[in-house]
Structure formats: structure tokens, C-alpha cells
Amino acid sequence: DYAKKWDEYVDTPENLLIRGAKTIGFFNTMWASLASGMVNAMSVWTVTAYQMTIMKGSAGLDIYKTSLQVMAGFRGSVGYGLHVNPYAIPGLKDDEREALVLANKRGTVLAQMNPELMGVDSYGAGMSEGSKLKKRMRRLFQYGASVVGIFEELNKSSAFIVAYRYAKDPKALKNWKEAYKNNERAKIIIENGSDPFDVAEFMVETTTFMGGQIEKPPILRGKGGVVLQFSQYPT
């Protein structure tokens, strides 16, 4: 009787929604809060876009458009889970895609928060180690964690692409130089010719990690900083 009920549960279409709901609940409860993932997704526009206005006033709209492009590049892969595939993002110019691929290889636009909390270098690390059961559990854990990590990658990839484009705009680049003229790392980038890739990489790390007073837009200062304090952590 137990075997018959199990067979019905696994094979019948009537139980598809129940199994799907349990799967979502399993991932959500154990590893990755979908709500937290959505908060991270919103920070692309509520935090990163504001900081990108340092370079250009239209950053909000540009970040929005670019984030839609990046979301079209969401893919799933064995041993990693959900991620942004630079080759699957539509509408990128050849040099933009090449730059994003390099940033991906360097880890600049990869999810870092969840892998660090998990104690691994990347979601795919250690997949060949341990017993079959451990491998399966590790893979499930990584897939679950990637539900949040995918939005961190969305944030970073969007910021990278927009900053890369802005770095080719003389006016936007001039604004960037003025804003970061006292930053030691920025000074080195400027001395080396302000390569768009270096500027974009700098902006990704600035908008998603530093969170210092110089990068905060007015809305995140003073009283606004109290109300929107949790919006200071885009990833």
C-alpha cells in the first residue's frame, strides 16, 4: 500500500504542484530565502543605480535597461546552479561581452557572499570529493544558495556593463575622475590611461563592497541613512 501511494505521488500529474511547492519550500527554508534574493535584486536599482549617477545622471534608467539584458542571461548549470552566463546576454557589443567574460573569469562579477558563507571558493568547488550522497547533498546545497547568489551576479554584471560603457563617454569619465581624484587606486587607473575595463571593475567593487560615505548618494545620508540603512548593502 505504501509503495502504491509513493508511485502515485511520484508519477501522477495531480501531485505535480504539491511536489513543486515542497521543493520551493525546501530550498527556501534550508538555504536561500527567496525574499532575501528579491531584496538583493531590488538593490540594483535602489543602491547601485544611485551610486552610478556619480558618472552620469541617466544611471537609473541605464541600470534598469541593462539589468533586463542581464536577466535574459540567467542560466542553470550542473555543479553551480543559477548564474549569469555572459555569452547568453543579448544586445552586448563584442568588446562589452569580452570584457564581461574576463570579469567573470577574474571573479569580479561572480557571487561571493554565499560561497564565502558556505566556506568554498565557488559553488562548484569540491564537487568531485566525497561519497555519492555527499556529492548530491553538496550539489543541492549549492543550487539552493545560488537562488540568492544569482541576484548578486545580476547586480555586479549590470554595474560592470554600465560602468564600462560610461568609461568610453568622455563626459562620464571626467565625472568619474573628479569624484575619485583622491582615491589611491583610482589614481593608478587614471595614470595608466583609464582603461574602461579597469574603471568598470573599480565601480563594481565600489558599488557592491565599500559602502563608504564617499559612495553614498544624498538619499542614504543623515535621516535617509536611518530609514534606508539596509539598502547600503547591495549584495
Salt bridges, closest charged atoms under 4 A:
ASP1 OD2 - LYS5 NZ 3.79
ASP95 OD2 - LYS168 NZ 2.12
GLU96 OE2 - ARG165 NE 2.96
GLU152 OE2 - LYS156 NZ 2.95
ASP169 OD2 - LYS56 NZ 3.29
GLU178 OE2 - LYS181 NZ 2.94
GLU184 OE2 - LYS187 NZ 3.23
GLU201 OE2 - ARG106 NE 2.85
GLU201 OE1 - ARG185 NH2 3.88
GLU205 OE1 - ARG185 NH1 2.43
